[in-house]
């Protein structure tokens, strides 16, 4: 069992005097339930799983029922909260009337499905449980300093091929593809389609596959829709759903008043490269793959997005492209409009100084990524 970075956040929350609701967001199979089961055992309380109707039935807005719930549990633990949006009313009451600590895991879908959620402003805080980060894996490995570089190099290779879901990392190589197929079909596709009551499971998979084949490139909704003989609005809606449910990471283009910056599309990356690779059925070694540059770019974007969410550093990510075609892979912007421009190159290269605003420049490659990534948010 891996020690997760958010366990420290949860521990600090439990020891603090604050009674805000703590939401833990993230995709299915990312380790949320494992953490909650461990927590329930440590605290000696029940874990309520909203996959089960019997557990949902306990959360009704009746004073006597909620009094019994609080009396039986010094901390209220809820798993898969998005399956019962109506519970938002009860969770708000538990905060307002009883002042009890509540920890609830789920997808961010609760925010979209419950009209009451907006009224909870100021009553909650959020943390994220995503597929394991390189920092978490390095922490769990505990390698001696002289072995770190080789470990980091191999870790990058493994994550670019099979991804970072906990059960995939722990599985034997012969089982990884089977497990990834199950995660894709049962959770990434079927689960999301059922939650949103979508009508076309095949279209959802085809859209993701089209995006997987354009890794590192700008994505045109119109072109995807045309190639699949689908409605562009439908395709756009499916993509937004995958973004909300931690399947895709959007990267918009950076726009200034400088006339040479241009782009009408976004780039879309996968939160997990194992899911991306199972979509295109390609698990070859990286040196044999024509898409290895795009895969490495996606790998770095995953790690930086995890870092941004987990460290709660408030920055925006963009890419930048000129009319002439020159491009900067990543622009990091803070809320004071300070910038870091980043070139992501598998084997290295030159830093292009084409960004039209004052900025600091960095290069990330397969040799230095573990040293450089933590510096990026600190450079702002």
N, C-alpha and C positions, 0 to 999 in steps of 0.2 A: 504494500500500500504506500503510495506516494504522500509525502508531506507537502501540502499545498500552501502557497503564499497567503491566500485569504484566511487561512486558519488563524494567523496572527491577528488579522483585522477582527475576526469574530471573537477571539479571546479578549482583545482590548474592549470591544463593545460590551461583552458580558461583565467585565470587571468595572466598567464605567458606571456612572450614576444616570447616564442618559437612558431614556426609555423610548427613543424613536424606533420606529419599525425598521428593520434591516432587511432589505431585499437583496437577494443574491441571484443575479441574472446570468444566463449562459445557455448554450445549446444542450439538448439531451445528450447523455452519455459522456459529458465532460467532467463528471466526478462530483456533482452537487449532492446526489443522493448518498454517496459514500461518506461525504463529509457530514451530512445531516444524521446519518445512522450512528456515526462515531460520536457526534455531539449528544444525541439522545441518550446513548449509553453512559457517557460521562456525567450528564446532568440528572440521569434517572427520571427522564420524562418521556412521554409518548411522541412519536413522530407521526403527524397526520399527513397522509398522502392523498391528494385530491384526485388521483387516478381512481380512487375507490369511492363509490357513492356513500358508503357507510361513514367514512371520515368526513365527507362534505356535509352530511346531515347534522353533524355536531355544531357546525358554524351557522347558527340561526340567530337573528336579532331579537332574542328573548332574554331578559335580564337573568332569570333563574338558571337558564341553560349556560349562559356565559359565566355566571358566578361559579357554577360547578366546574367549568372548564379551567378557570383561573385557579381555583382551589386545588385542582389536581395537578397543575403544571406551573412551576415557578417561571418557566420560559415556554412560550408557545412556539412549537416548531412545525412548519408547514412545507411540504414538498409538492412541486408541480402546481403552484397556486394559479397558474393561468387557466387550469381546467375548470375553475369555479369563480368567474369574475364577480359573481354576486357576493362572494365572501369579503370583498373590499369594504362593504358597509360594516361587517362584523369586526374586521381588523381595525377599522377606524374607531369603533366603539371600545375595543379592547385598549387602544391607546388613550382615548379621551376619558373614559369612565374608570378604568382599572389601572392604568399606568403600567401595564405589564409589558415586558419585553417580548417582541415577536420577531422571529427570523423566518422569512419565507423565500423559497427558491422557485425559479420558473423562468420562462422566456419573457421578453419585454412586451409580449402580446397583451399582458394585463393592462398596460397603459392605454392600448387602443380599444380594448373590449369593455372596459368598465368606465361608465360615465362619472362614477364617484371618484375615480383616481385623482383627477385634478383637484378635488377638494381636500386631498391629503397633503397638499403642499406644506412643507415645514414640519411634517410629522414623520418623515422617513429619510433614510439615506441608502445609497446603492453601492454594491461592490460586484465584482464579476468573477465567475468561474468558467474559464475557457479551456480548450485543450491545453495541455501542459506547455509552458514556455521554456525556452532554453535556460533561463535563469533558474527555474524550478528544477529542471532535470540536472543541471550542474550542482545545485544545492543537495539534491538527493544522492547524487553519485559520490560526492565528497572526495574527488580525486586529488592526490598530492599535486603540488604546484608544477612539478616537472612533467606530469602526465596531462595537464589541462589542455594544452594546445592540440595534442593528438585526439583527446576525447572530444573537444569542440568540433574538430574537423569531421570526425565520424558522425557525431550527433547531427550536424547540418545535413550530411548525406542521407542519413536515415529519415529525418523529418521531411526532407524534400521528396522522398519516395513513398513513405507509408503514413506520414502525418503524426499527430501528437495526441490522439485520443488515448486515455489511460489504458483501456483494455487492448488496444492495438500495440502499444509499447510493451505490454507484458506478454503478448502472445508469441508463439513460435512463428518463424517466417512462413511456414506452410499454412498457417491459419489466418494470417493477416488479411489476405485478399477476401477470404470468406467472411470475416468479421466486418470488413469495410463495406462489402456488398450489403450486409444486414443493416449496418448503420445508415447507409444511403437509402435503402428501400423502406425500412421500417420507421426511421426517425427524420432524416433530412427530407424525404419526399412524402411518404404516406402520412406521417404525423402532421406535417405542416399543411398538407392538402386537407386533412380532416378538420384541423382547427379552424381554417379559413373557409371551409365548405367549398373548396374549389372543385371544378367539374372535370378537370382533365389532368390526370396524373402523368400521362405520357407527354403532354405539352410541357409540364413542369420539368420533367427530366430532360426533354429535348432542349429547352432554353438553357438549362445549366450546362449541358454538353456543348452547346454552341459557345457559351462564355468560356468554358474550359479550353476550347480550341483556340481562343483568342487571347490567351494569357499574356499579360504585359502590353497589350494593344488597346486602343480605344474601342469601346463597344457601341455600336449603333443599334438602337432598339428597332428602328425601321428595317434595317438589313436583316436582323434576326427574324422579325415578324414576316418579312417577305420570303425568306428561305424556308420558313416553317408553314407558310400559307396561313398565318394567324393574324389576328387584329393587333395593331401596334399598342393600343391602350391596354389590352389584356396582357401582352408581353411585359409592358412597363410595370403593371400591377404585380405580376408574378415576381419580377426582379425586386421590387420594393419589399415584398413579403420575405424573400430570402435574405435581404439586408437586415430586416427587423429581427429575424430569427437566427442571426449569427452564422449564416451560410456564406454570404458574400460581404466583402469589404469594398465600399465605394471610394474612389479617388477622383474628385473633380479636378478640372483644369483651373490653374491660377489665372485670373484676369486682372489686368491693370488698365489704365488708360493708354498704355503704350500700344500703338496700332499693330505692332508685329506679333503680339501674342494672339494665338487663335486656337479654338477648339469648341466644338459643339457637343462632344460626347464625354463620357466618363470612362475611366478604366475601372474594371471590376476584378478583384482578387478573391480567392477562397480563404476562409478562415482556417481551413485544414487541407493540406495538399494530398493527403490520402484520399479524401473525398473527391478532389479534382482528378486524381489519377485513376480512380476506379470508374469515373464517368467516361474517360477516354480509353480505359483498359490498357494502360501502359505503365508497367512497373520495371522497365529496363533500368540498368545502371545509368547514372547521369551522363557519363561521357559518351554514351551511345545515342543520346537523345538530341534532336535538333532544337527542342524547346528548352534546353537547359538554362539559357540565359533568363528567359521569362519565369521559369520555375524558381530560380534563385531570387529574382526580384520579388516574386510572390512570397517566398519564405521570409525575406527581410520585412516586407509589409506586414505579414502576420505578427512577427515579433514586436515591431514598433507599435502596432495597434494594441496588442496585449499590454505592452509597457505603458502606453498612454492611458488605458482604462484602469489598470491595476495601481498605477502610481498617482492617478487623479491629477495629472498635469494638464492644464487647459491650453491645448494647442490645436491648430487645424493642419491637416495634411492636404497637399495638392501635388499635381505634376505641372510642368510648364513646357510649352512648345511654341516655337516661332513659326511664322509663315514659311520661312525657308526650310523647315523640317527639323532644325536642331532642337534637342529636348533635354530637359533636366528631369531625372526620374522622380525626385521627391522634393517638395518645398515644405518646410515646417514653419508655421507662422504662429506667434503667440498673440495675446490680446492687446499687446502694446505695438503690434505691427513690426516686430523684429523677426528676422528671417535667417534660416539655415538652409542652404541648398545642398542636396545630397545626390551623388552619383552612386548607383548600385551596379557593380560590375563583378561578374563571376571571377574573372582573372585579373582585374585591375584595368587601369587606363588613365586618361587625362581628365581633369576636372574642367568642364566647360564654364567659362565665365560669361554667360549670356543673360543672366537674370538682370532685369532692368532696375532693381532696387538694391540698396546696400545690404549685404548679407555675408554670413560666414559660410565657408565651403568645407564639405567633408566627402570622403570616399569610403564606401563600404565594399569589401570583397570577402571571398571565402576564407581568407587567412586572418582578417582582423575584426570580423563582425562582432565577436563577443566583447572586444575592447571598445569598439567605436559606438555601438548602439546605446550603451548607457550614457555616453557623453552627449548624444544628440539633443535630448530634452534639457540637459543641463547647459547647453550652449546658448539657449534662448535667453 
